[in-house]
Amino acid sequence: MVGNRGFVRPLPMTDEAFEKIVALTRTKMGGTAEDDADTVDASRIAIDDLVEVCEGPFKGMQGPVLERGPIDGAEGADAEEEALTLVLTVMGRDTPVTVPERHCAKVAEAV
């Protein structure tokens, strides 16, 4: 490669830096199954709740929940996961869009 504009030479990572990253990952993903079950029940998204999509192609869009249901074609651990059908404004039109529940978050109610 001629020149160095935009090129970053990779450097090896120290073992300490690697362990620090692994520890951060464990704390974010940590917890027991009982903790996860309590969290899901407490933040259960109901029909007509206003939610925001946090991941995927519709990230940042908000809309009300039209219906809940299982994810189509899910097997194994994914069979328990639910999908939400939201009404999102896509290209100026209200469109029903099905999104996994894990990609959504309730929008806080205005006080």
C-alpha positions as CSV (number, residue, x, y, z in Angstrom):
1,M,0.0,0.0,0.0
2,V,1.4,3.3,-1.0
3,G,1.1,6.0,1.7
4,N,-0.5,5.7,5.1
5,R,-3.7,7.6,4.8
6,G,-6.5,5.7,6.4
7,F,-4.3,2.8,7.2
8,V,-4.0,1.6,10.8
9,R,-1.4,-1.0,11.6
10,P,-2.7,-3.6,14.0
11,L,-0.9,-4.1,17.3
12,P,-0.9,-7.2,19.4
13,M,-3.1,-7.0,22.5
14,T,-1.7,-7.6,26.0
15,D,-3.1,-10.5,28.1
16,E,-4.2,-7.9,30.7
17,A,-6.2,-5.9,28.2
18,F,-7.8,-9.1,26.8
19,E,-8.8,-10.3,30.3
20,K,-10.3,-6.8,31.1
21,I,-12.5,-7.0,28.0
22,V,-13.6,-10.6,28.8
23,A,-14.4,-9.5,32.4
24,L,-16.6,-6.6,31.1
25,T,-18.4,-9.0,28.8
26,R,-19.1,-11.3,31.6
27,T,-20.6,-8.6,33.8
28,K,-22.9,-7.4,31.1
29,M,-24.1,-10.9,30.2
30,G,-23.9,-12.2,33.8
31,G,-26.8,-13.1,36.0
32,T,-29.0,-16.1,36.6
33,A,-32.0,-17.4,34.8
34,E,-34.2,-16.3,37.8
35,D,-32.9,-12.7,37.4
36,D,-33.7,-12.7,33.7
37,A,-37.2,-14.1,34.3
38,D,-38.0,-11.3,36.8
39,T,-36.7,-8.7,34.4
40,V,-38.9,-9.9,31.6
41,D,-42.0,-10.0,33.7
42,A,-41.4,-6.5,35.1
43,S,-40.9,-4.9,31.7
44,R,-43.5,-6.9,29.8
45,I,-44.6,-5.0,26.7
46,A,-48.4,-5.0,26.3
47,I,-50.6,-4.3,23.3
48,D,-51.0,-0.5,22.6
49,D,-47.7,0.3,24.5
50,L,-45.4,2.8,22.7
51,V,-42.1,1.1,22.0
52,E,-38.8,2.0,20.3
53,V,-36.8,-0.4,18.2
54,C,-33.3,-0.6,19.6
55,E,-31.7,-3.0,17.0
56,G,-32.0,-3.9,13.4
57,P,-33.1,-2.0,10.3
58,F,-35.8,-0.1,12.1
59,K,-33.5,1.1,14.9
60,G,-34.7,4.4,16.4
61,M,-38.3,4.2,15.1
62,Q,-41.2,4.3,17.5
63,G,-44.7,3.0,17.3
64,P,-47.5,1.3,19.2
65,V,-47.7,-2.5,19.6
66,L,-50.4,-4.0,17.4
67,E,-50.1,-7.7,18.5
68,R,-47.8,-10.2,20.1
69,G,-47.0,-13.7,19.0
70,P,-44.3,-16.3,18.7
71,I,-41.4,-15.9,16.2
72,D,-42.2,-17.8,13.0
73,G,-39.9,-20.8,12.4
74,A,-38.2,-20.5,15.8
75,E,-36.9,-23.8,17.3
76,G,-35.2,-24.7,20.6
77,A,-34.4,-21.8,22.9
78,D,-35.8,-19.2,20.4
79,A,-39.2,-20.9,20.5
80,E,-40.0,-19.2,23.8
81,E,-39.1,-15.8,22.4
82,E,-42.0,-13.6,21.2
83,A,-42.3,-11.1,18.3
84,L,-44.1,-7.8,18.4
85,T,-46.0,-6.4,15.5
86,L,-45.6,-2.6,15.6
87,V,-47.1,0.1,13.5
88,L,-44.2,2.1,12.2
89,T,-44.2,5.0,9.7
90,V,-42.1,3.7,6.8
91,M,-41.8,6.1,3.8
92,G,-44.7,8.2,5.0
93,R,-47.1,5.3,5.6
94,D,-48.2,3.4,8.7
95,T,-46.9,-0.1,8.1
96,P,-47.2,-3.2,10.4
97,V,-43.7,-4.5,11.1
98,T,-42.8,-7.7,13.0
99,V,-39.8,-7.3,15.3
100,P,-38.3,-9.7,18.0
101,E,-39.3,-8.5,21.5
102,R,-35.6,-8.4,22.5
103,H,-35.0,-5.6,19.9
104,C,-37.7,-3.3,21.5
105,A,-37.8,-1.1,24.6
106,K,-40.8,0.7,26.1
107,V,-40.8,4.4,25.7
108,A,-41.1,6.2,29.1
109,E,-44.4,7.8,29.7
110,A,-44.4,11.6,29.7
111,V,-45.2,12.9,33.2
